[in-house]
Amino acid sequence: MYLGELQTKDVVSTNDGKNLGRIVDVEINSDGVITNILIEKRRFFIKLFGSSSQYNITYKEITKIGDDVILVNM
């Protein structure tokens, strides 16, 4: 799977079902393993609450990568 394919999927929290946004970047360690993913929050929440525009999620928090969504346990 390519990063471009991951970036088209919505990231959803398994705790509350919120759509967190989409992947904008990944962090890769020296062994070539993804350690963190950077998610841009949905624009509606940024305008409404004026909070930080990104989440940093560890790769271990990813529960499942499906056809349309990526489920994370935050």
PyMOL Python script that loads the backbone (N, CA, C, O; Angstrom):
from pymol import cmd

cmd.read_pdbstr("""\
ATOM      1  N   MET A   1       0.845  -1.174   0.000  1.00  0.00           N
ATOM      2  CA  MET A   1       0.000   0.000   0.000  1.00  0.00           C
ATOM      3  C   MET A   1       0.890   1.238   0.000  1.00  0.00           C
ATOM      4  O   MET A   1       1.925   1.268   0.667  1.00  0.00           O
ATOM      5  N   TYR A   2       0.489   2.239  -0.739  1.00  0.00           N
ATOM      6  CA  TYR A   2       1.236   3.477  -0.851  1.00  0.00           C
ATOM      7  C   TYR A   2       0.679   4.551   0.077  1.00  0.00           C
ATOM      8  O   TYR A   2      -0.485   4.491   0.474  1.00  0.00           O
ATOM      9  N   LEU A   3       1.508   5.529   0.421  1.00  0.00           N
ATOM     10  CA  LEU A   3       1.074   6.634   1.270  1.00  0.00           C
ATOM     11  C   LEU A   3      -0.091   7.377   0.620  1.00  0.00           C
ATOM     12  O   LEU A   3      -1.019   7.794   1.314  1.00  0.00           O
ATOM     13  N   GLY A   4      -0.055   7.544  -0.670  1.00  0.00           N
ATOM     14  CA  GLY A   4      -1.134   8.221  -1.380  1.00  0.00           C
ATOM     15  C   GLY A   4      -2.473   7.527  -1.188  1.00  0.00           C
ATOM     16  O   GLY A   4      -3.509   8.188  -1.122  1.00  0.00           O
ATOM     17  N   GLU A   5      -2.464   6.211  -1.099  1.00  0.00           N
ATOM     18  CA  GLU A   5      -3.699   5.463  -0.859  1.00  0.00           C
ATOM     19  C   GLU A   5      -4.205   5.701   0.569  1.00  0.00           C
ATOM     20  O   GLU A   5      -5.409   5.822   0.793  1.00  0.00           O
ATOM     21  N   LEU A   6      -3.285   5.767   1.525  1.00  0.00           N
ATOM     22  CA  LEU A   6      -3.674   6.015   2.917  1.00  0.00           C
ATOM     23  C   LEU A   6      -4.259   7.419   3.083  1.00  0.00           C
ATOM     24  O   LEU A   6      -5.163   7.628   3.892  1.00  0.00           O
ATOM     25  N   GLN A   7      -3.740   8.374   2.319  1.00  0.00           N
ATOM     26  CA  GLN A   7      -4.173   9.758   2.464  1.00  0.00           C
ATOM     27  C   GLN A   7      -5.601   9.988   1.979  1.00  0.00           C
ATOM     28  O   GLN A   7      -6.189  11.023   2.295  1.00  0.00           O
ATOM     29  N   THR A   8      -6.168   9.065   1.231  1.00  0.00           N
ATOM     30  CA  THR A   8      -7.543   9.237   0.746  1.00  0.00           C
ATOM     31  C   THR A   8      -8.565   8.650   1.719  1.00  0.00           C
ATOM     32  O   THR A   8      -9.768   8.797   1.506  1.00  0.00           O
ATOM     33  N   LYS A   9      -8.111   7.998   2.768  1.00  0.00           N
ATOM     34  CA  LYS A   9      -9.015   7.354   3.723  1.00  0.00           C
ATOM     35  C   LYS A   9      -9.265   8.266   4.926  1.00  0.00           C
ATOM     36  O   LYS A   9      -8.356   8.957   5.387  1.00  0.00           O
ATOM     37  N   ASP A  10     -10.493   8.264   5.427  1.00  0.00           N
ATOM     38  CA  ASP A  10     -10.812   8.996   6.642  1.00  0.00           C
ATOM     39  C   ASP A  10     -10.297   8.211   7.843  1.00  0.00           C
ATOM     40  O   ASP A  10     -10.339   6.981   7.849  1.00  0.00           O
ATOM     41  N   VAL A  11      -9.811   8.919   8.855  1.00  0.00           N
ATOM     42  CA  VAL A  11      -9.344   8.298  10.091  1.00  0.00           C
ATOM     43  C   VAL A  11     -10.447   8.482  11.132  1.00  0.00           C
ATOM     44  O   VAL A  11     -10.861   9.606  11.417  1.00  0.00           O
ATOM     45  N   VAL A  12     -10.920   7.366  11.700  1.00  0.00           N
ATOM     46  CA  VAL A  12     -12.051   7.383  12.624  1.00  0.00           C
ATOM     47  C   VAL A  12     -11.626   6.772  13.960  1.00  0.00           C
ATOM     48  O   VAL A  12     -10.956   5.740  13.998  1.00  0.00           O
ATOM     49  N   SER A  13     -12.026   7.427  15.056  1.00  0.00           N
ATOM     50  CA  SER A  13     -11.735   6.935  16.400  1.00  0.00           C
ATOM     51  C   SER A  13     -12.703   5.817  16.763  1.00  0.00           C
ATOM     52  O   SER A  13     -13.911   5.958  16.571  1.00  0.00           O
ATOM     53  N   THR A  14     -12.186   4.710  17.285  1.00  0.00           N
ATOM     54  CA  THR A  14     -13.048   3.610  17.708  1.00  0.00           C
ATOM     55  C   THR A  14     -13.700   3.901  19.058  1.00  0.00           C
ATOM     56  O   THR A  14     -14.673   3.242  19.426  1.00  0.00           O
ATOM     57  N   ASN A  15     -13.180   4.873  19.796  1.00  0.00           N
ATOM     58  CA  ASN A  15     -13.741   5.200  21.113  1.00  0.00           C
ATOM     59  C   ASN A  15     -15.089   5.903  21.012  1.00  0.00           C
ATOM     60  O   ASN A  15     -16.024   5.568  21.739  1.00  0.00           O
ATOM     61  N   ASP A  16     -15.188   6.880  20.110  1.00  0.00           N
ATOM     62  CA  ASP A  16     -16.421   7.666  20.020  1.00  0.00           C
ATOM     63  C   ASP A  16     -16.989   7.780  18.606  1.00  0.00           C
ATOM     64  O   ASP A  16     -18.024   8.417  18.408  1.00  0.00           O
ATOM     65  N   GLY A  17     -16.329   7.175  17.625  1.00  0.00           N
ATOM     66  CA  GLY A  17     -16.830   7.191  16.255  1.00  0.00           C
ATOM     67  C   GLY A  17     -16.591   8.485  15.505  1.00  0.00           C
ATOM     68  O   GLY A  17     -17.117   8.661  14.406  1.00  0.00           O
ATOM     69  N   LYS A  18     -15.806   9.402  16.072  1.00  0.00           N
ATOM     70  CA  LYS A  18     -15.530  10.676  15.408  1.00  0.00           C
ATOM     71  C   LYS A  18     -14.620  10.491  14.208  1.00  0.00           C
ATOM     72  O   LYS A  18     -13.680   9.696  14.228  1.00  0.00           O
ATOM     73  N   ASN A  19     -14.924  11.243  13.166  1.00  0.00           N
ATOM     74  CA  ASN A  19     -14.038  11.310  12.013  1.00  0.00           C
ATOM     75  C   ASN A  19     -12.964  12.336  12.357  1.00  0.00           C
ATOM     76  O   ASN A  19     -13.251  13.529  12.463  1.00  0.00           O
ATOM     77  N   LEU A  20     -11.732  11.874  12.531  1.00  0.00           N
ATOM     78  CA  LEU A  20     -10.651  12.746  12.976  1.00  0.00           C
ATOM     79  C   LEU A  20     -10.051  13.564  11.843  1.00  0.00           C
ATOM     80  O   LEU A  20      -9.529  14.654  12.082  1.00  0.00           O
ATOM     81  N   GLY A  21     -10.114  13.069  10.633  1.00  0.00           N
ATOM     82  CA  GLY A  21      -9.533  13.765   9.491  1.00  0.00           C
ATOM     83  C   GLY A  21      -8.835  12.783   8.578  1.00  0.00           C
ATOM     84  O   GLY A  21      -9.212  11.615   8.489  1.00  0.00           O
ATOM     85  N   ARG A  22      -7.806  13.277   7.895  1.00  0.00           N
ATOM     86  CA  ARG A  22      -7.051  12.446   6.961  1.00  0.00           C
ATOM     87  C   ARG A  22      -5.552  12.562   7.226  1.00  0.00           C
ATOM     88  O   ARG A  22      -5.078  13.552   7.782  1.00  0.00           O
ATOM     89  N   ILE A  23      -4.824  11.536   6.818  1.00  0.00           N
ATOM     90  CA  ILE A  23      -3.370  11.501   7.005  1.00  0.00           C
ATOM     91  C   ILE A  23      -2.710  12.513   6.074  1.00  0.00           C
ATOM     92  O   ILE A  23      -2.994  12.550   4.877  1.00  0.00           O
ATOM     93  N   VAL A  24      -1.824  13.334   6.641  1.00  0.00           N
ATOM     94  CA  VAL A  24      -1.075  14.286   5.834  1.00  0.00           C
ATOM     95  C   VAL A  24       0.416  13.945   5.779  1.00  0.00           C
ATOM     96  O   VAL A  24       1.122  14.373   4.866  1.00  0.00           O
ATOM     97  N   ASP A  25       0.892  13.169   6.767  1.00  0.00           N
ATOM     98  CA  ASP A  25       2.312  12.829   6.787  1.00  0.00           C
ATOM     99  C   ASP A  25       2.532  11.622   7.688  1.00  0.00           C
ATOM    100  O   ASP A  25       1.686  11.304   8.523  1.00  0.00           O
ATOM    101  N   VAL A  26       3.660  10.957   7.521  1.00  0.00           N
ATOM    102  CA  VAL A  26       4.038   9.836   8.377  1.00  0.00           C
ATOM    103  C   VAL A  26       5.480  10.022   8.836  1.00  0.00           C
ATOM    104  O   VAL A  26       6.280  10.662   8.153  1.00  0.00           O
ATOM    105  N   GLU A  27       5.803   9.461   9.992  1.00  0.00           N
ATOM    106  CA  GLU A  27       7.171   9.469  10.498  1.00  0.00           C
ATOM    107  C   GLU A  27       7.705   8.051  10.396  1.00  0.00           C
ATOM    108  O   GLU A  27       7.065   7.099  10.841  1.00  0.00           O
ATOM    109  N   ILE A  28       8.883   7.921   9.805  1.00  0.00           N
ATOM    110  CA  ILE A  28       9.500   6.610   9.578  1.00  0.00           C
ATOM    111  C   ILE A  28      10.837   6.573  10.310  1.00  0.00           C
ATOM    112  O   ILE A  28      11.634   7.505  10.201  1.00  0.00           O
ATOM    113  N   ASN A  29      11.085   5.485  11.063  1.00  0.00           N
ATOM    114  CA  ASN A  29      12.358   5.383  11.781  1.00  0.00           C
ATOM    115  C   ASN A  29      13.474   4.925  10.843  1.00  0.00           C
ATOM    116  O   ASN A  29      13.237   4.707   9.655  1.00  0.00           O
ATOM    117  N   SER A  30      14.671   4.783  11.367  1.00  0.00           N
ATOM    118  CA  SER A  30      15.833   4.442  10.538  1.00  0.00           C
ATOM    119  C   SER A  30      15.751   3.036   9.953  1.00  0.00           C
ATOM    120  O   SER A  30      16.463   2.724   8.998  1.00  0.00           O
ATOM    121  N   ASP A  31      14.886   2.175  10.517  1.00  0.00           N
ATOM    122  CA  ASP A  31      14.702   0.826   9.977  1.00  0.00           C
ATOM    123  C   ASP A  31      13.645   0.777   8.878  1.00  0.00           C
ATOM    124  O   ASP A  31      13.391  -0.286   8.311  1.00  0.00           O
ATOM    125  N   GLY A  32      13.026   1.923   8.573  1.00  0.00           N
ATOM    126  CA  GLY A  32      12.007   1.976   7.529  1.00  0.00           C
ATOM    127  C   GLY A  32      10.617   1.600   8.004  1.00  0.00           C
ATOM    128  O   GLY A  32       9.753   1.272   7.191  1.00  0.00           O
ATOM    129  N   VAL A  33      10.386   1.643   9.325  1.00  0.00           N
ATOM    130  CA  VAL A  33       9.096   1.283   9.908  1.00  0.00           C
ATOM    131  C   VAL A  33       8.338   2.560  10.274  1.00  0.00           C
ATOM    132  O   VAL A  33       8.918   3.483  10.847  1.00  0.00           O
ATOM    133  N   ILE A  34       7.052   2.615   9.947  1.00  0.00           N
ATOM    134  CA  ILE A  34       6.230   3.771  10.300  1.00  0.00           C
ATOM    135  C   ILE A  34       6.030   3.779  11.811  1.00  0.00           C
ATOM    136  O   ILE A  34       5.598   2.783  12.389  1.00  0.00           O
ATOM    137  N   THR A  35       6.349   4.919  12.458  1.00  0.00           N
ATOM    138  CA  THR A  35       6.192   5.033  13.906  1.00  0.00           C
ATOM    139  C   THR A  35       5.021   5.939  14.290  1.00  0.00           C
ATOM    140  O   THR A  35       4.347   5.678  15.287  1.00  0.00           O
ATOM    141  N   ASN A  36       4.772   6.979  13.529  1.00  0.00           N
ATOM    142  CA  ASN A  36       3.704   7.933  13.817  1.00  0.00           C
ATOM    143  C   ASN A  36       3.022   8.355  12.524  1.00  0.00           C
ATOM    144  O   ASN A  36       3.619   8.338  11.447  1.00  0.00           O
ATOM    145  N   ILE A  37       1.755   8.735  12.659  1.00  0.00           N
ATOM    146  CA  ILE A  37       1.058   9.339  11.525  1.00  0.00           C
ATOM    147  C   ILE A  37       0.516  10.688  11.976  1.00  0.00           C
ATOM    148  O   ILE A  37       0.062  10.838  13.110  1.00  0.00           O
ATOM    149  N   LEU A  38       0.567  11.654  11.089  1.00  0.00           N
ATOM    150  CA  LEU A  38       0.092  12.994  11.365  1.00  0.00           C
ATOM    151  C   LEU A  38      -1.229  13.181  10.630  1.00  0.00           C
ATOM    152  O   LEU A  38      -1.306  13.012   9.413  1.00  0.00           O
ATOM    153  N   ILE A  39      -2.269  13.532  11.388  1.00  0.00           N
ATOM    154  CA  ILE A  39      -3.610  13.651  10.825  1.00  0.00           C
ATOM    155  C   ILE A  39      -4.052  15.101  10.897  1.00  0.00           C
ATOM    156  O   ILE A  39      -3.971  15.735  11.949  1.00  0.00           O
ATOM    157  N   GLU A  40      -4.518  15.616   9.775  1.00  0.00           N
ATOM    158  CA  GLU A  40      -5.083  16.963   9.755  1.00  0.00           C
ATOM    159  C   GLU A  40      -6.539  16.874  10.184  1.00  0.00           C
ATOM    160  O   GLU A  40      -7.319  16.114   9.611  1.00  0.00           O
ATOM    161  N   LYS A  41      -6.899  17.657  11.197  1.00  0.00           N
ATOM    162  CA  LYS A  41      -8.271  17.628  11.694  1.00  0.00           C
ATOM    163  C   LYS A  41      -9.228  18.117  10.625  1.00  0.00           C
ATOM    164  O   LYS A  41      -8.856  18.880   9.733  1.00  0.00           O
ATOM    165  N   ARG A  42     -10.463  17.666  10.731  1.00  0.00           N
ATOM    166  CA  ARG A  42     -11.498  18.139   9.819  1.00  0.00           C
ATOM    167  C   ARG A  42     -11.666  19.636  10.004  1.00  0.00           C
ATOM    168  O   ARG A  42     -11.664  20.128  11.133  1.00  0.00           O
ATOM    169  N   ARG A  43     -11.809  20.352   8.925  1.00  0.00           N
ATOM    170  CA  ARG A  43     -11.853  21.817   8.951  1.00  0.00           C
ATOM    171  C   ARG A  43     -13.010  22.372   9.785  1.00  0.00           C
ATOM    172  O   ARG A  43     -12.868  23.442  10.377  1.00  0.00           O
ATOM    173  N   PHE A  44     -14.140  21.682   9.850  1.00  0.00           N
ATOM    174  CA  PHE A  44     -15.282  22.153  10.617  1.00  0.00           C
ATOM    175  C   PHE A  44     -14.907  22.358  12.081  1.00  0.00           C
ATOM    176  O   PHE A  44     -15.273  23.365  12.689  1.00  0.00           O
ATOM    177  N   PHE A  45     -14.173  21.394  12.645  1.00  0.00           N
ATOM    178  CA  PHE A  45     -13.793  21.480  14.053  1.00  0.00           C
ATOM    179  C   PHE A  45     -12.761  22.580  14.287  1.00  0.00           C
ATOM    180  O   PHE A  45     -12.755  23.204  15.349  1.00  0.00           O
ATOM    181  N   ILE A  46     -11.899  22.822  13.322  1.00  0.00           N
ATOM    182  CA  ILE A  46     -10.901  23.879  13.467  1.00  0.00           C
ATOM    183  C   ILE A  46     -11.609  25.229  13.532  1.00  0.00           C
ATOM    184  O   ILE A  46     -11.286  26.052  14.389  1.00  0.00           O
ATOM    185  N   LYS A  47     -12.565  25.468  12.642  1.00  0.00           N
ATOM    186  CA  LYS A  47     -13.285  26.736  12.624  1.00  0.00           C
ATOM    187  C   LYS A  47     -14.145  26.896  13.871  1.00  0.00           C
ATOM    188  O   LYS A  47     -14.241  27.988  14.430  1.00  0.00           O
ATOM    189  N   LEU A  48     -14.764  25.813  14.302  1.00  0.00           N
ATOM    190  CA  LEU A  48     -15.695  25.876  15.425  1.00  0.00           C
ATOM    191  C   LEU A  48     -14.981  26.094  16.758  1.00  0.00           C
ATOM    192  O   LEU A  48     -15.405  26.927  17.560  1.00  0.00           O
ATOM    193  N   PHE A  49     -13.916  25.361  16.993  1.00  0.00           N
ATOM    194  CA  PHE A  49     -13.247  25.412  18.286  1.00  0.00           C
ATOM    195  C   PHE A  49     -11.906  26.148  18.266  1.00  0.00           C
ATOM    196  O   PHE A  49     -11.389  26.511  19.322  1.00  0.00           O
ATOM    197  N   GLY A  50     -11.339  26.370  17.083  1.00  0.00           N
ATOM    198  CA  GLY A  50     -10.078  27.087  16.975  1.00  0.00           C
ATOM    199  C   GLY A  50      -8.905  26.377  17.615  1.00  0.00           C
ATOM    200  O   GLY A  50      -7.948  27.025  18.038  1.00  0.00           O
ATOM    201  N   SER A  51      -8.960  25.056  17.696  1.00  0.00           N
ATOM    202  CA  SER A  51      -7.892  24.291  18.341  1.00  0.00           C
ATOM    203  C   SER A  51      -6.796  23.951  17.338  1.00  0.00           C
ATOM    204  O   SER A  51      -6.849  24.359  16.178  1.00  0.00           O
ATOM    205  N   SER A  52      -5.812  23.204  17.799  1.00  0.00           N
ATOM    206  CA  SER A  52      -4.723  22.763  16.941  1.00  0.00           C
ATOM    207  C   SER A  52      -5.274  22.022  15.736  1.00  0.00           C
ATOM    208  O   SER A  52      -6.297  21.344  15.834  1.00  0.00           O
ATOM    209  N   SER A  53      -4.611  22.146  14.618  1.00  0.00           N
ATOM    210  CA  SER A  53      -5.155  21.592  13.387  1.00  0.00           C
ATOM    211  C   SER A  53      -4.659  20.177  13.079  1.00  0.00           C
ATOM    212  O   SER A  53      -4.987  19.632  12.025  1.00  0.00           O
ATOM    213  N   GLN A  54      -3.874  19.573  13.978  1.00  0.00           N
ATOM    214  CA  GLN A  54      -3.338  18.250  13.675  1.00  0.00           C
ATOM    215  C   GLN A  54      -3.319  17.340  14.907  1.00  0.00           C
ATOM    216  O   GLN A  54      -3.211  17.792  16.047  1.00  0.00           O
ATOM    217  N   TYR A  55      -3.429  16.033  14.624  1.00  0.00           N
ATOM    218  CA  TYR A  55      -3.243  14.988  15.634  1.00  0.00           C
ATOM    219  C   TYR A  55      -1.967  14.240  15.282  1.00  0.00           C
ATOM    220  O   TYR A  55      -1.658  14.057  14.105  1.00  0.00           O
ATOM    221  N   ASN A  56      -1.230  13.810  16.289  1.00  0.00           N
ATOM    222  CA  ASN A  56      -0.085  12.935  16.088  1.00  0.00           C
ATOM    223  C   ASN A  56      -0.421  11.601  16.741  1.00  0.00           C
ATOM    224  O   ASN A  56      -0.551  11.525  17.962  1.00  0.00           O
ATOM    225  N   ILE A  57      -0.563  10.560  15.946  1.00  0.00           N
ATOM    226  CA  ILE A  57      -0.993   9.254  16.438  1.00  0.00           C
ATOM    227  C   ILE A  57       0.117   8.241  16.185  1.00  0.00           C
ATOM    228  O   ILE A  57       0.695   8.201  15.099  1.00  0.00           O
ATOM    229  N   THR A  58       0.411   7.422  17.197  1.00  0.00           N
ATOM    230  CA  THR A  58       1.421   6.386  16.992  1.00  0.00           C
ATOM    231  C   THR A  58       0.843   5.275  16.127  1.00  0.00           C
ATOM    232  O   THR A  58      -0.367   5.054  16.106  1.00  0.00           O
ATOM    233  N   TYR A  59       1.703   4.595  15.431  1.00  0.00           N
ATOM    234  CA  TYR A  59       1.262   3.516  14.549  1.00  0.00           C
ATOM    235  C   TYR A  59       0.591   2.393  15.344  1.00  0.00           C
ATOM    236  O   TYR A  59      -0.275   1.692  14.822  1.00  0.00           O
ATOM    237  N   LYS A  60       0.990   2.226  16.597  1.00  0.00           N
ATOM    238  CA  LYS A  60       0.403   1.173  17.439  1.00  0.00           C
ATOM    239  C   LYS A  60      -1.064   1.434  17.750  1.00  0.00           C
ATOM    240  O   LYS A  60      -1.797   0.504  18.086  1.00  0.00           O
ATOM    241  N   GLU A  61      -1.505   2.690  17.644  1.00  0.00           N
ATOM    242  CA  GLU A  61      -2.898   3.037  17.923  1.00  0.00           C
ATOM    243  C   GLU A  61      -3.841   2.697  16.761  1.00  0.00           C
ATOM    244  O   GLU A  61      -5.061   2.751  16.920  1.00  0.00           O
ATOM    245  N   ILE A  62      -3.286   2.350  15.603  1.00  0.00           N
ATOM    246  CA  ILE A  62      -4.115   1.966  14.464  1.00  0.00           C
ATOM    247  C   ILE A  62      -4.673   0.576  14.712  1.00  0.00           C
ATOM    248  O   ILE A  62      -3.922  -0.376  14.928  1.00  0.00           O
ATOM    249  N   THR A  63      -6.001   0.465  14.681  1.00  0.00           N
ATOM    250  CA  THR A  63      -6.672  -0.804  14.924  1.00  0.00           C
ATOM    251  C   THR A  63      -6.854  -1.586  13.635  1.00  0.00           C
ATOM    252  O   THR A  63      -6.593  -2.788  13.589  1.00  0.00           O
ATOM    253  N   LYS A  64      -7.307  -0.897  12.576  1.00  0.00           N
ATOM    254  CA  LYS A  64      -7.588  -1.566  11.313  1.00  0.00           C
ATOM    255  C   LYS A  64      -7.512  -0.566  10.175  1.00  0.00           C
ATOM    256  O   LYS A  64      -7.930   0.584  10.311  1.00  0.00           O
ATOM    257  N   ILE A  65      -6.973  -1.018   9.050  1.00  0.00           N
ATOM    258  CA  ILE A  65      -6.980  -0.223   7.823  1.00  0.00           C
ATOM    259  C   ILE A  65      -7.935  -0.918   6.863  1.00  0.00           C
ATOM    260  O   ILE A  65      -7.658  -2.008   6.364  1.00  0.00           O
ATOM    261  N   GLY A  66      -9.067  -0.263   6.613  1.00  0.00           N
ATOM    262  CA  GLY A  66     -10.086  -0.827   5.745  1.00  0.00           C
ATOM    263  C   GLY A  66     -10.044  -0.218   4.354  1.00  0.00           C
ATOM    264  O   GLY A  66      -9.111   0.509   4.013  1.00  0.00           O
ATOM    265  N   ASP A  67     -11.067  -0.520   3.546  1.00  0.00           N
ATOM    266  CA  ASP A  67     -11.137  -0.001   2.181  1.00  0.00           C
ATOM    267  C   ASP A  67     -11.360   1.505   2.158  1.00  0.00           C
ATOM    268  O   ASP A  67     -10.805   2.203   1.310  1.00  0.00           O
ATOM    269  N   ASP A  68     -12.182   2.015   3.099  1.00  0.00           N
ATOM    270  CA  ASP A  68     -12.559   3.426   3.102  1.00  0.00           C
ATOM    271  C   ASP A  68     -12.059   4.197   4.311  1.00  0.00           C
ATOM    272  O   ASP A  68     -11.903   5.416   4.243  1.00  0.00           O
ATOM    273  N   VAL A  69     -11.807   3.510   5.413  1.00  0.00           N
ATOM    274  CA  VAL A  69     -11.436   4.203   6.650  1.00  0.00           C
ATOM    275  C   VAL A  69     -10.257   3.518   7.342  1.00  0.00           C
ATOM    276  O   VAL A  69      -9.938   2.357   7.084  1.00  0.00           O
ATOM    277  N   ILE A  70      -9.632   4.275   8.219  1.00  0.00           N
ATOM    278  CA  ILE A  70      -8.597   3.764   9.105  1.00  0.00           C
ATOM    279  C   ILE A  70      -9.123   3.943  10.515  1.00  0.00           C
ATOM    280  O   ILE A  70      -9.438   5.063  10.917  1.00  0.00           O
ATOM    281  N   LEU A  71      -9.222   2.870  11.269  1.00  0.00           N
ATOM    282  CA  LEU A  71      -9.738   2.928  12.633  1.00  0.00           C
ATOM    283  C   LEU A  71      -8.579   3.048  13.604  1.00  0.00           C
ATOM    284  O   LEU A  71      -7.606   2.300  13.516  1.00  0.00           O
ATOM    285  N   VAL A  72      -8.685   3.999  14.540  1.00  0.00           N
ATOM    286  CA  VAL A  72      -7.638   4.193  15.547  1.00  0.00           C
ATOM    287  C   VAL A  72      -8.247   4.156  16.929  1.00  0.00           C
ATOM    288  O   VAL A  72      -9.381   4.592  17.130  1.00  0.00           O
ATOM    289  N   ASN A  73      -7.495   3.635  17.881  1.00  0.00           N
ATOM    290  CA  ASN A  73      -7.915   3.576  19.269  1.00  0.00           C
ATOM    291  C   ASN A  73      -7.121   4.612  20.038  1.00  0.00           C
ATOM    292  O   ASN A  73      -5.971   4.376  20.406  1.00  0.00           O
ATOM    293  N   MET A  74      -7.734   5.758  20.279  1.00  0.00           N
ATOM    294  CA  MET A  74      -7.053   6.873  20.972  1.00  0.00           C
ATOM    295  C   MET A  74      -7.558   6.973  22.388  1.00  0.00           C
ATOM    296  O   MET A  74      -7.116   7.842  23.140  1.00  0.00           O
TER     297      MET A  74
END
""", "prot")
cmd.dss("prot")
cmd.show_as("cartoon", "prot")
cmd.util.cbc("prot")
cmd.orient("prot")
